[in-house]
Amino acid sequence: MRQGLTSRLARIFTAAIAGSVMLCASAAEPLQLSSEESARYLAELRRLYLTTSDRQALLAHGNGLLETYALRAGYQVGQADAQDVLYRLDLGSPGQLRVREERRGPGSEVAVRNRSLSVFGLDPYLEYRCLEQEPSCTVSSPADGEPLVRIMRDQQGAAELAKALSFLIRNLQKG
């Protein structure tokens, strides 16, 4: 089941990159999709996640990407303070996106941080950065520009995550 989902996710990811305008590494140009491309993207996600709701499909896709590209301690070779950094998205009250960050250090250390992002009035186009000297990419919060999530360094993964979160924020802004 998981292998099938991963294969489907890879096909969607490839199709999304081939058929749409991606955010550049500095995200100077916001993501612009025609309404036909947007509809096709959302229809494919609904089909992949077996739901009729755009919001649920986008939430599942965002969480799937966060799991796939999670910044694991094993990926952080040479880092003295290597930790697993895991994220989970959830919906709060209307217009609220909750982000749960879990850090697992060596041994049994676990630190959890929950943040709530009010999406009303925000620019839904998210920026991401993948610096060569860092083992991770960051997707910035549209509220304050601070890192919203950190994932392993993968340019395409960061682009797809920023795209999915942008679509989710726009969907939440509709109410």
Secondary structure, 3 states (H helix, E strand, C coil): CHHHHHHHHHHHHHHHHHHCCCCCCCCCCCCCCCHHHHHHHHHHHHHHCCCCCHHHHHHHHHHHHHHHCEECHHHCCCCCCCCEEEEEEEECCCCEEEEEEEEECCCCCEEEEEEEEECCCCCCCCCEEECCCCCEEEEECCCCCCEEEEEECCHHHHHHHHHHHHHHHHHHHCC
